[in-house]
């Protein structure tokens, strides 16, 4: 994999059940080809997905990798060891391949990572590209904080990012994928009338079962067109059958409902957001569903008018600045390409350096 993005070395995980006491966090994907079985920790087991993951209850964390030493996700330092399995889009890899900006889904037990799954939100050829956004498989990707000057229409890339409430993917990191025909989208489909959509992709009424579930859509090329090959549900955090997970997301409270990038929750569900709409939501998970919101959410520590950027003077001791296409650290070959946003667009913010955590 050729990285358009960031760091190297020592990575991920061992996830921390630290944030809301017992409410740690998680996110997920389909299980690895070698069929590793999840154990207590964080995440959710897949239900009806490509590869069933038979896990048990626990906790997990889903969010952007911010730094290393241990792995830092959602402002939490998570220990891991040499035996911790790491996968990128389902493929077993060395921990050295993890990078700042990757989206991690970490299953934990006793605060230590049991497995780390890195998942891209969309993988495929670029259809349209502009200064601050691009389109892949009918998904809109916000690239405001990433330099895309070396990308062009037709390049096959993997986008690691967090979805806004409107389905836009706020890119954290982009990697080129050369020599592969793999294409996919993952997300939580929503209903519009009788239709089911992920971002701008219409799945059709026959897939209504997947509304509100963590879903993976794979594609194949037929007569130079990308068509859906398979739609399957997947776990939020691989290996977690039932438990809680803390998930990095964006959202809004409006009209009595809570609308997040991970789905819509009914009346009474409330969240606290940072100024850019970002939050860490602690959710109950069961199979491929997120069933309830807890604790009102936790805004990122960098919730201020200029939140998300490194503070003056650079990162704190122990925080590794990304290398390559960096959302915050500044790319090595020039400044980011930014374009004026339309009203109401969610700004793409990379999490700032984690503060010392209170004990």
ABEGO torsion letter per residue (X at the ends): XBBABBBBEGBOBGBBBAABEABBBBBBBBBBAAGBBBBBEBEBBBBGBABBBBBBBEBBBBEBBAEBGBBBBGGBBBBBBAABBBBBGGBBBBAAABBBGBBBBBBBBGGBBABBBBBBABBEBBABBBAABBBBGGBBBBAAABBAAABBBGBBBBBBBBBBAAGBBBBABBBBBBGBABBBBBEBBBBBEABBBBEABBAEAAAAAABGBBBBBBBBBBGGBBBBABBBBBBABBGBABEBBBBBBBBBBBGGBBBBAAEBBBBGBBBBBBAAGBBBBBBBBBEABBABBBGGEBBBAABBAABGBBBBGEBBBGBBBBBEBBAAAEBAAEBBBBBBBBBGBBBBBBBBBBBBBBX
